[in-house]
Amino acid sequence: MGLKELGAAIAGHTTRVQVAFCGFDLWLDVFASGRVRMQPFKKGGLFAEKDDEGIIVAMPVVGDGVVISFDPTLPPDGFRLAP
């Protein structure tokens, strides 16, 4: 599997994907793709705005906010999507 398969799986998912868990090699490929941006999140997993108060955490995302996460239990080029 690779970036194309991950993108097709996200696009073809029946519900909005919120996180893509990736094996290490695929995770590296996603970051090297140039499509990752850091999105600030606030409590509750909501996108943070400039004037939001409290703890704000930047997470790597692609597309319309799909969080990219490393999962060491997956094969190096494997992935799993979660709504």
Z-matrix of the N, CA and C atoms (Angstrom, degrees):
N
C 1 1.448
C 2 1.523 1 109.40
N 3 1.318 2 115.68 1 162.91
C 4 1.448 3 119.86 2 -179.67
C 5 1.512 4 111.29 3 -159.71
N 6 1.334 5 114.49 4 -162.63
C 7 1.458 6 120.66 5 -177.04
C 8 1.528 7 112.46 6 -60.94
N 9 1.323 8 117.06 7 -41.67
C 10 1.465 9 120.04 8 -178.82
C 11 1.521 10 111.04 9 -63.05
N 12 1.314 11 117.03 10 -42.67
C 13 1.464 12 121.04 11 179.41
C 14 1.527 13 111.13 12 -66.36
N 15 1.327 14 116.41 13 -39.46
C 16 1.462 15 120.61 14 177.90
C 17 1.523 16 109.75 15 -63.35
N 18 1.322 17 117.56 16 -47.47
C 19 1.460 18 121.37 17 178.95
C 20 1.522 19 112.17 18 -60.87
N 21 1.325 20 116.99 19 -42.67
C 22 1.465 21 120.80 20 179.03
C 23 1.523 22 110.96 21 -65.30
N 24 1.318 23 116.78 22 -38.97
C 25 1.470 24 120.27 23 179.56
C 26 1.527 25 111.04 24 -66.71
N 27 1.322 26 116.96 25 -39.98
C 28 1.469 27 120.39 26 177.79
C 29 1.526 28 109.53 27 -65.06
N 30 1.324 29 116.72 28 -46.72
C 31 1.468 30 121.11 29 -178.20
C 32 1.523 31 111.78 30 -65.52
N 33 1.327 32 117.60 31 -34.23
C 34 1.448 33 121.24 32 -176.71
C 35 1.514 34 115.49 33 -92.17
N 36 1.322 35 116.90 34 1.04
C 37 1.469 36 120.43 35 -178.22
C 38 1.524 37 109.51 36 -67.23
N 39 1.320 38 117.05 37 141.69
C 40 1.469 39 120.99 38 -175.48
C 41 1.523 40 113.22 39 -72.56
N 42 1.318 41 118.11 40 -25.51
C 43 1.461 42 121.82 41 175.59
C 44 1.522 43 108.42 42 -121.96
N 45 1.324 44 116.87 43 161.81
C 46 1.468 45 120.84 44 -179.20
C 47 1.526 46 110.05 45 -61.10
N 48 1.318 47 115.75 46 126.05
C 49 1.463 48 121.76 47 177.98
C 50 1.516 49 108.45 48 -79.65
N 51 1.337 50 116.91 49 131.16
C 52 1.457 51 120.65 50 177.97
C 53 1.522 52 112.30 51 -105.00
N 54 1.342 53 116.68 52 -25.27
C 55 1.461 54 119.35 53 179.93
C 56 1.528 55 109.72 54 -148.28
N 57 1.321 56 114.42 55 142.01
C 58 1.456 57 121.67 56 173.94
C 59 1.531 58 106.99 57 -117.13
N 60 1.315 59 115.74 58 113.29
C 61 1.465 60 121.36 59 176.19
C 62 1.518 61 106.76 60 -87.47
N 63 1.319 62 117.28 61 127.21
C 64 1.462 63 121.89 62 -175.12
C 65 1.517 64 111.53 63 -122.92
N 66 1.330 65 115.48 64 144.57
C 67 1.452 66 120.95 65 168.46
C 68 1.524 67 108.50 66 -65.64
N 69 1.317 68 117.69 67 164.48
C 70 1.464 69 121.52 68 -170.00
C 71 1.531 70 113.37 69 -58.58
N 72 1.323 71 118.63 70 -48.59
C 73 1.466 72 120.16 71 -177.31
C 74 1.530 73 111.61 72 -63.67
N 75 1.328 74 117.14 73 -42.16
C 76 1.462 75 120.50 74 178.12
C 77 1.522 76 110.61 75 -66.95
N 78 1.314 77 117.35 76 -39.34
C 79 1.459 78 122.17 77 177.24
C 80 1.528 79 109.98 78 -57.74
N 81 1.341 80 116.61 79 -44.59
C 82 1.466 81 120.73 80 176.80
C 83 1.521 82 110.92 81 -62.74
N 84 1.341 83 117.33 82 -43.03
C 85 1.465 84 121.22 83 179.58
C 86 1.529 85 111.29 84 -61.45
N 87 1.317 86 117.07 85 -40.55
C 88 1.468 87 120.66 86 178.73
C 89 1.531 88 109.80 87 -61.52
N 90 1.326 89 117.63 88 -45.98
C 91 1.461 90 120.66 89 -179.77
C 92 1.524 91 111.56 90 -66.19
N 93 1.317 92 117.61 91 -33.62
C 94 1.461 93 121.39 92 -179.95
C 95 1.524 94 111.99 93 -77.07
N 96 1.332 95 118.19 94 -12.19
C 97 1.464 96 122.05 95 -175.76
C 98 1.528 97 113.29 96 -70.90
N 99 1.320 98 117.57 97 -19.32
C 100 1.452 99 120.97 98 -177.46
C 101 1.523 100 113.44 99 81.69
N 102 1.318 101 117.65 100 6.09
C 103 1.468 102 121.78 101 -178.13
C 104 1.525 103 112.86 102 -100.74
N 105 1.319 104 117.22 103 0.59
C 106 1.461 105 120.93 104 -177.72
C 107 1.522 106 109.66 105 -91.27
N 108 1.329 107 115.48 106 135.08
C 109 1.463 108 120.48 107 173.20
C 110 1.533 109 107.24 108 -129.76
N 111 1.298 110 115.76 109 158.01
C 112 1.457 111 120.36 110 178.47
C 113 1.525 112 108.38 111 -93.01
N 114 1.333 113 115.80 112 123.86
C 115 1.457 114 122.92 113 -178.17
C 116 1.525 115 108.66 114 -113.03
N 117 1.331 116 118.62 115 125.47
C 118 1.465 117 119.82 116 176.56
C 119 1.534 118 111.21 117 -74.50
N 120 1.326 119 116.14 118 134.93
C 121 1.457 120 123.60 119 177.23
C 122 1.524 121 108.79 120 -120.80
N 123 1.325 122 114.82 121 151.03
C 124 1.455 123 120.60 122 174.81
C 125 1.525 124 108.94 123 -116.01
N 126 1.310 125 116.06 124 177.72
C 127 1.458 126 122.18 125 -179.31
C 128 1.533 127 110.17 126 -51.64
N 129 1.301 128 116.24 127 139.27
C 130 1.453 129 121.53 128 -177.73
C 131 1.518 130 112.65 129 93.03
N 132 1.337 131 116.80 130 -1.75
C 133 1.457 132 120.75 131 179.53
C 134 1.511 133 114.17 132 75.69
N 135 1.327 134 116.75 133 22.47
C 136 1.458 135 121.51 134 -179.64
C 137 1.519 136 110.54 135 -94.93
N 138 1.334 137 116.08 136 150.03
C 139 1.459 138 119.74 137 175.18
C 140 1.516 139 108.94 138 -60.23
N 141 1.315 140 116.92 139 136.83
C 142 1.463 141 122.09 140 179.56
C 143 1.523 142 109.55 141 -92.70
N 144 1.306 143 114.91 142 146.45
C 145 1.459 144 122.85 143 175.28
C 146 1.526 145 108.43 144 -102.53
N 147 1.326 146 116.98 145 165.93
C 148 1.466 147 121.78 146 -178.18
C 149 1.519 148 113.03 147 -54.65
N 150 1.321 149 117.44 148 -40.88
C 151 1.457 150 120.55 149 -173.74
C 152 1.531 151 113.80 150 -93.03
N 153 1.327 152 118.36 151 6.88
C 154 1.463 153 120.88 152 177.91
C 155 1.526 154 110.56 153 -68.01
N 156 1.317 155 114.94 154 142.72
C 157 1.457 156 120.76 155 178.37
C 158 1.523 157 109.60 156 -106.55
N 159 1.296 158 115.78 157 167.93
C 160 1.453 159 120.99 158 -179.99
C 161 1.520 160 110.98 159 96.36
N 162 1.295 161 115.42 160 -165.53
C 163 1.465 162 121.06 161 -178.00
C 164 1.524 163 109.33 162 -77.17
N 165 1.318 164 115.26 163 126.21
C 166 1.461 165 122.64 164 177.90
C 167 1.529 166 107.18 165 -121.04
N 168 1.318 167 116.50 166 129.60
C 169 1.462 168 121.73 167 -178.20
C 170 1.523 169 108.90 168 -123.42
N 171 1.317 170 116.91 169 128.82
C 172 1.464 171 121.44 170 177.14
C 173 1.532 172 109.00 171 -86.03
N 174 1.335 173 115.47 172 128.80
C 175 1.459 174 121.69 173 -179.96
C 176 1.525 175 108.32 174 -122.02
N 177 1.344 176 117.47 175 147.20
C 178 1.462 177 119.65 176 176.80
C 179 1.524 178 110.46 177 -74.53
N 180 1.337 179 116.08 178 129.73
C 181 1.461 180 121.13 179 179.98
C 182 1.529 181 110.21 180 -133.97
N 183 1.322 182 114.90 181 158.91
C 184 1.461 183 122.68 182 171.66
C 185 1.526 184 107.41 183 -127.97
N 186 1.321 185 116.10 184 160.57
C 187 1.457 186 120.97 185 176.23
C 188 1.515 187 112.65 186 58.29
N 189 1.333 188 114.96 187 -133.29
C 190 1.466 189 119.62 188 -176.43
C 191 1.526 190 112.52 189 -90.74
N 192 1.311 191 116.78 190 29.55
C 193 1.461 192 120.65 191 174.53
C 194 1.510 193 115.23 192 112.00
N 195 1.319 194 118.01 193 25.13
C 196 1.465 195 121.35 194 176.47
C 197 1.530 196 108.04 195 -77.78
N 198 1.322 197 116.63 196 114.67
C 199 1.461 198 121.67 197 -179.70
C 200 1.532 199 108.94 198 -70.88
N 201 1.314 200 116.17 199 134.15
C 202 1.463 201 122.00 200 177.68
C 203 1.523 202 107.82 201 -101.47
N 204 1.331 203 115.57 202 123.03
C 205 1.459 204 120.58 203 -176.66
C 206 1.526 205 110.22 204 -130.76
N 207 1.308 206 115.60 205 146.35
C 208 1.467 207 122.57 206 176.32
C 209 1.522 208 109.13 207 -86.99
N 210 1.324 209 116.61 208 133.97
C 211 1.464 210 122.14 209 176.68
C 212 1.529 211 108.34 210 -126.37
N 213 1.336 212 117.80 211 105.72
C 214 1.463 213 120.73 212 -176.30
C 215 1.525 214 114.00 213 -68.08
N 216 1.333 215 118.40 214 -10.50
C 217 1.465 216 120.20 215 179.77
C 218 1.525 217 112.33 216 -85.25
N 219 1.334 218 117.32 217 -8.89
C 220 1.466 219 121.07 218 -179.81
C 221 1.523 220 110.29 219 -89.76
N 222 1.345 221 117.24 220 156.16
C 223 1.477 222 119.41 221 172.02
C 224 1.525 223 108.99 222 -60.73
N 225 1.322 224 118.14 223 158.03
C 226 1.467 225 120.87 224 -174.60
C 227 1.530 226 114.23 225 -52.88
N 228 1.330 227 119.08 226 -35.21
C 229 1.458 228 120.90 227 -179.28
C 230 1.530 229 113.11 228 -107.91
N 231 1.323 230 117.10 229 14.60
C 232 1.462 231 121.74 230 -178.25
C 233 1.512 232 112.16 231 -88.95
N 234 1.343 233 115.24 232 163.64
C 235 1.455 234 120.09 233 174.83
C 236 1.528 235 109.94 234 -150.47
N 237 1.320 236 113.60 235 163.21
C 238 1.464 237 122.35 236 177.35
C 239 1.513 238 106.46 237 -144.75
N 240 1.335 239 116.34 238 135.46
C 241 1.463 240 121.55 239 -177.92
C 242 1.516 241 109.53 240 -107.62
N 243 1.329 242 115.88 241 146.13
C 244 1.457 243 120.68 242 178.58
C 245 1.526 244 109.37 243 -132.68
N 246 1.353 245 116.61 244 135.62
C 247 1.463 246 119.82 245 177.75
C 248 1.514 247 112.01 246 -73.27
